Amino acid sequence: MQAATDTATRRGTGRRPAWLAGLLPVVVLAVAIGVFVALDAPGLDRIGVPEEELTVERAVLNPGEFELHVRNDGADPVEVRQVIVNDGYASFTQSEEKIGRLGGAEIDVEYPWIEGQAYEIALLTATGATIDHAIDAAVETPDADLGFYGLMALIGLYVGVIPVAIGMLWLPWVRGVDARWMRFLLAFTVGLLAFLGIDALLEGTELAGTGPESLGGAALVWLGAAGAYLALTAVDGWLSGRRERLSEVERDGDGGDPGASPAAGLGYRAAFLVALGIGLHNLGEGLAIGSAYAIGSLALGAALVVGFALHNTTEGLAIVAPVARRGSASVRRLALLGLLAGAPAVLGAWIGASAFNPSLAALMFGIGAGAIAQVIVQIAPAVKDEAGRLLHPLAAGGLLTGLVVMYATGLLVSV
């Protein structure tokens, strides 16, 4: 007995914490890397000339000046020695003489540009490499004053908040639809969301191609999609657990028959996820609109507003479909859902017009796509018919209708 006690005592006093064993490899790796860097990578001398790469992330046009925001996209430091505009050398100043890896700098080029004309700008580096940037039609970048943000807010309301709110007016009509056609509407919602998700991935990948590859490129889109999907899955799990704890109260207060339609089991939780997914997508749309306005390529006219109104009104229907069988709907809840879906267009327009970054925009589009994918997973089970089939005739028709409607209305929108 005494021997067992002594053994236990020795184990308790001599045992190291488990986390210390896990930390040991990290410490050894850090020391090894520190020694390698301190000795200047012994035995690995450079072969060949440095490879200099720059990416022009944003061009701001001020009177008599091009303001270029650049980022080092390569492994070696970059020094800009000359700037050429339309085959002629131009005077310039820069915030950093040598731009390190992933570093950014501002290059101000003095040039009496003329509104509406096209310009080719070439940055000549110390090794003789050239980085080209084209300005298709020169126009002065608007100042970010109160009037500017007011205009961006107005555009966001026109293309985001108002169309979604109009679409939510379909709620009384949706409540009168029987269970079979309710499955059609839910399938229509899935088709609509699928189109938005695919559109977000395509736009994000295209934008990623214009940004620095060293920041991830197209991988940013998929990283954002995966992160948003997992985050929303966690949020949905938390909401489901909370709903289970309050299930009795929910059933007593909902009114109506829970088995009346496949949408009855969805409710505000699903509507919240739909609105969130649509809102993240509209944030990406706002980024595109704001950046287009900043470079003067956005046609601010009735055609654009009408196009976005038709395109985004169906998003309101997608939000109210899950709550159609929940009895009396709270106006406050519906208003919050509409704002969640539409208001991000305002925020996106502000960001896009004042501080657009292609890598950030690509990430945001990816986040929107991932959120939409998670919402589709939540809604899809409610589309099944009595036989448990997911792709029954009405569901297939709803999916196809949603895809076609979004494609057709998307033809009216050009940014």
KOLMI-643847 format. One line per 4 residues: number of its first residue (from 1); for each residue z, x, y of C-alpha. Coordinates in steps of 0.02 Angstrom, whole numbers, plus 32768, in hexadecimal, padded with zeros to 4 digits. Layout:
BEGIN
NUM) Z X Y  ... $
//
This chain:
BEGIN
1) 8000 8000 8000  802F 808D 8076  7F8D 80EA 804B  7F24 8050 8077 $
5) 7F7F 8040 811D  7F61 80F8 8146  7EA7 80E5 811D  7E97 804E 818D $
9) 7EF1 80A9 8219  7E7D 813F 820B  7DE4 80CB 8210  7E26 8070 82A8 $
13) 7E4C 810D 830B  7DB5 8174 82D4  7D30 80EE 82DF  7CB9 80FA 8375 $
17) 7C7A 805F 83CE  7BD7 801B 8386  7B81 801F 842F  7B9F 80D9 843E $
21) 7B37 80FA 83A2  7AAA 8091 83EB  7AB2 80EE 8491  7AA5 819C 8444 $
25) 79E6 819B 8427  79CA 815D 84D8  7A31 81EB 8520  79D8 826D 84B5 $
29) 792E 8228 84EA  795F 822C 85A3  7999 82E1 8594  78F9 8313 853B $
33) 788B 82C2 85BF  78F2 8310 864B  78E0 83BE 8601  7824 83A3 85E6 $
37) 780B 836F 869C  787D 83F8 86E0  7817 847D 8685  7775 8431 86C9 $
41) 772F 83FF 861E  7724 84AE 85D1  7681 84D2 8576  7625 843A 85BD $
45) 75BB 8482 8648  753B 8412 869E  748A 841B 865E  7402 83E7 86D7 $
49) 7409 839C 8786  7481 830F 87B7  7441 825E 87A0  745E 8200 8842 $
53) 745A 8142 8841  7487 80C4 88C7  7483 8007 88CC  7471 7FA7 896E $
57) 74ED 7F19 8957  74D4 7EC6 89FF  746A 7ED9 8A9B  74A9 7E99 8B42 $
61) 742B 7E8E 8BCF  746E 7EA6 8C7F  7401 7EB9 8D1B  73AB 7F63 8D0E $
65) 7408 7F92 8C6F  7407 7F82 8BB2  74B6 7F89 8B6A  74AB 7FB6 8AB1 $
69) 7540 7FA9 8A3D  7520 801D 89AA  757D 804D 890A  756A 80E5 889A $
73) 7528 80A4 87F5  7519 814E 87A0  7588 81D4 8758  756F 8256 87E3 $
77) 759E 8253 889B  7511 8220 8910  74E5 8266 89BB  7469 8206 8A27 $
81) 7405 8281 8A91  737A 8217 8ADC  734E 8160 8AF7  7299 8127 8AFC $
85) 7267 807C 8B40  71B2 8047 8B24  717B 80FC 8B09  71D3 813C 8BA6 $
89) 7276 819E 8BB3  7305 8142 8C07  73AB 817B 8C50  7445 8146 8BF1 $
93) 7500 815C 8BE0  756A 8146 8B45  7621 8127 8B22  7625 81A6 8A91 $
97) 75C4 824A 8A8A  75D9 8255 89CD  75E8 81B6 8967  7647 81CE 88C4 $
101) 7630 816D 8824  764B 80B2 8840  766E 80DA 88F6  7627 8074 8983 $
105) 75E9 809F 8A30  759A 804F 8AC8  74F8 8097 8B0C  74C4 805E 8BBB $
109) 740A 8077 8BDB  73CC 806F 8C8E  7327 8014 8C92  72DA 7F95 8D0B $
113) 72AB 7F16 8C86  7248 7E78 8CAF  727D 7DCE 8C70  7215 7D8C 8BE0 $
117) 71C5 7E31 8BB1  71DA 7E89 8B09  7228 7F36 8AFC  7234 7FB9 8A73 $
121) 72CC 8029 8A83  72D9 80CA 8A1D  7377 8133 8A10  734E 81EA 89EB $
125) 73D9 8247 8990  7405 8300 8989  73A4 8318 88E7  7307 82C3 892B $
129) 7323 821E 88D1  72F9 817E 892F  7354 80D8 892A  72E7 8049 8966 $
133) 731D 7FA5 89B3  72A7 7F1C 89EF  72C7 7E9D 8A7A  7244 7E16 8A64 $
137) 725F 7DBF 8B0C  72D4 7E0B 8B8D  734E 7D92 8BDE  73F1 7DB4 8C37 $
141) 748C 7D9B 8BCC  74F7 7D11 8C19  75A1 7D3C 8C5F  7635 7CFF 8BF9 $
145) 7683 7C96 8C84  76D1 7BE9 8C81  7629 7B93 8C95  75E2 7BF8 8C04 $
149) 766E 7BC5 8B8D  765E 7B11 8BCA  75A5 7B11 8B9D  75C9 7B5A 8AF1 $
153) 764F 7AD4 8AD6  75D2 7A4D 8B07  7552 7A90 8A8C  75D5 7A96 8A04 $
157) 7604 79E1 8A27  754D 79AB 8A21  7523 7A02 897E  75CB 79FD 8923 $
161) 7652 7983 8959  75EA 78ED 8990  7572 78E7 88FA  7603 78F5 887E $
165) 7662 786B 88D9  75CA 77FA 88D4  75B5 7819 881A  766A 77E6 87FA $
169) 7641 7739 883E  75F4 7717 8793  76A4 7700 874C  76A6 7640 8753 $
173) 75FD 7639 86FC  7633 76B5 8677  76CA 7649 864F  7659 75B8 8621 $
177) 75F5 761D 85A2  761C 75FB 84EB  7658 7680 8471  75AA 76AF 842F $
181) 755F 76CD 84DA  75FD 7726 850E  75D1 77A9 848C  7525 77B3 84DC $
185) 7574 77D4 8586  75E8 7859 853F  7552 78AC 84EB  74F8 78A0 8593 $
189) 758E 78FA 85DF  7583 7983 855B  74C8 7997 857D  74E9 79A3 8638 $
193) 7571 7A25 861E  7505 7A88 85A3  747B 7A94 8626  74F7 7ACF 86A9 $
197) 753D 7B51 8631  7492 7B96 8604  7460 7B96 86BC  74FF 7BF7 86E9 $
201) 74DD 7C7B 8664  7429 7C92 869D  7455 7C9C 8756  74E6 7D11 8734 $
205) 747B 7D85 86CB  73F5 7D88 8752  7474 7DB2 87D8  74C4 7E38 876B $
209) 741B 7E8F 8765  7420 7EA7 8822  74CF 7EF3 8822  7514 7F99 87E7 $
213) 7503 7FB0 872B  759D 801F 872E  7608 7F87 8756  75D1 7F32 86B8 $
217) 752A 7EE1 86E1  7503 7E4E 8670  75A2 7E73 860C  7603 7E2C 86A0 $
221) 75B6 7D82 867F  75EC 7D80 85CA  7696 7DC9 85F3  76B3 7D3E 8671 $
225) 7676 7CBB 85F4  76E7 7CF9 8569  777D 7D09 85DE  7765 7C5A 8626 $
229) 774F 7C0D 8579  77EE 7C5D 8537  7851 7C34 85D5  781D 7B7E 85D2 $
233) 7844 7B73 8519  78F4 7BAE 8541  7903 7B30 85D0  78C4 7AA5 855F $
237) 7943 7AD6 84D9  79CF 7ACD 8559  7994 7A23 8597  7985 79E3 84E5 $
241) 7A36 7A1A 84BD  7A77 79C7 855A  7A18 7929 852F  7A61 7925 8480 $
245) 7B11 792F 84C7  7AEC 789A 8537  7A7D 783C 84BD  7AEA 77A1 84B4 $
249) 7AF3 7791 8571  7A37 77AC 8580  7A0F 7724 8501  7A84 76A8 8554 $
253) 7A3E 76C7 8601  7984 76D6 85DE  795D 7622 85B9  78C5 75F1 8556 $
257) 78A0 7613 84A0  78A2 76CB 846F  781F 76A9 83EA  77AB 764B 845E $
261) 7735 76DE 8473  7723 7794 8445  774B 77BF 84FA  77F8 7774 84F1 $
265) 7843 7810 84A5  77FD 7880 852E  7845 7840 85D1  7874 78A6 8668 $
269) 788C 7948 8607  77D4 794B 85D7  77A0 790E 8684  7803 799D 86D0 $
273) 77AC 7A1D 8661  7701 79D2 8689  7725 79D7 8744  7764 7A8A 8736 $
277) 76C9 7AC3 86D8  7655 7A6D 8754  76BA 7AB4 87E6  76A6 7B65 87A7 $
281) 75EB 7B49 8795  75E2 7B01 8845  763F 7B9B 8883  75AC 7C01 8842 $
285) 7531 7B8B 8895  758E 7B9F 8939  7584 7C5C 8929  74C8 7C50 8914 $
289) 74B5 7BDA 89A8  7523 7C43 8A1B  74CD 7CE7 89F0  7422 7C98 8A09 $
293) 7458 7C59 8AB3  7498 7D05 8AE4  73EE 7D56 8AC5  738D 7CC7 8B13 $
297) 7338 7C87 8A76  738F 7BDE 8A6D  732B 7B4A 8AAA  73AE 7ADC 8AFB $
301) 7359 7A34 8AF3  735D 7985 8AAC  72FC 79B7 8A0F  7383 7A33 89DB $
305) 7410 79B9 89FB  73B7 792C 899D  7392 79A0 890C  7446 79D7 88FA $
309) 7483 7924 890F  7419 78E7 887E  7442 7981 8816  74FF 7979 882E $
313) 751C 78BD 8831  7513 78B7 8773  75A6 7930 8771  7613 78A3 87B4 $
317) 75E1 7838 8720  7614 78C4 86AB  76C2 78C6 86F9  76E6 780B 86EE $
321) 76A1 77F0 863E  773D 7834 85E6  77B2 77C1 8649  774A 7722 8638 $
325) 77BF 76D8 85B4  7863 770A 8605  7889 7665 865B  78A1 7668 8717 $
329) 7870 770F 875F  78D7 7763 87E6  786F 7778 8884  78D6 7813 88AF $
333) 78B0 7863 8806  77F7 783B 8813  77F0 7883 88C3  7844 7924 8888 $
337) 77CA 7931 87F7  7738 791A 886E  777A 79A1 88E2  7797 7A16 884F $
341) 76E1 7A02 881C  768D 7A01 88C7  76F8 7A64 8941  76D6 7B0F 88EF $
345) 7626 7B01 8936  7673 7B14 89E4  76D8 7BAD 89B0  7640 7BF9 895B $
349) 75D5 7BE0 89F6  7658 7C38 8A61  7662 7CCC 89EB  75A7 7CD7 89CF $
353) 757A 7CD7 8A86  7601 7D4E 8AC3  7624 7DC9 8A34  75A4 7DB1 89AB $
357) 75B0 7E28 8918  7537 7E18 8884  75B5 7E56 8805  7639 7DD9 883F $
361) 75B8 7D4E 883F  7582 7D7A 878D  7637 7D77 8754  7653 7CCD 87A6 $
365) 75B9 7C83 8752  75F9 7CC5 86AC  76A3 7C76 86CA  764D 7BD1 86EE $
369) 75E7 7BDB 864E  7680 7C02 85E4  76E2 7B72 8630  7653 7AFB 860F $
373) 7646 7B34 8559  76FF 7B10 853E  76EC 7A63 858A  765A 7A3C 8516 $
377) 76C7 7A6A 8481  774B 79EE 84BF  76D3 795D 84DA  7661 7973 8442 $
381) 76D7 7921 83C0  76D8 787E 8424  761A 7872 8410  7628 7859 8352 $
385) 75FD 77AE 830C  765D 7749 8289  7610 77B2 81FF  764D 7853 824F $
389) 759E 788E 8281  7592 78F5 831F  74D5 78EC 8337  74B5 7835 8314 $
393) 7420 77E3 836E  7482 77AB 8408  74D6 7855 8419  7431 78B1 8409 $
397) 73E5 783D 848B  7477 7859 8502  746D 7916 84F0  73B3 7917 8510 $
401) 73C3 78A1 85A4  7449 790E 85F3  73DF 79AB 85E1  7342 7956 8624 $
405) 739B 7907 86B9  73E9 79AC 86EE  7344 7A08 86D8  72E1 7985 873A $
409) 735C 797E 87CB  736A 7A3B 87C9  72B1 7A45 87F4  72DD 79FA 889E $
413) 7357 7A87 88C5  731A 7B31 88FF  7389 7BB2 8953 $
//
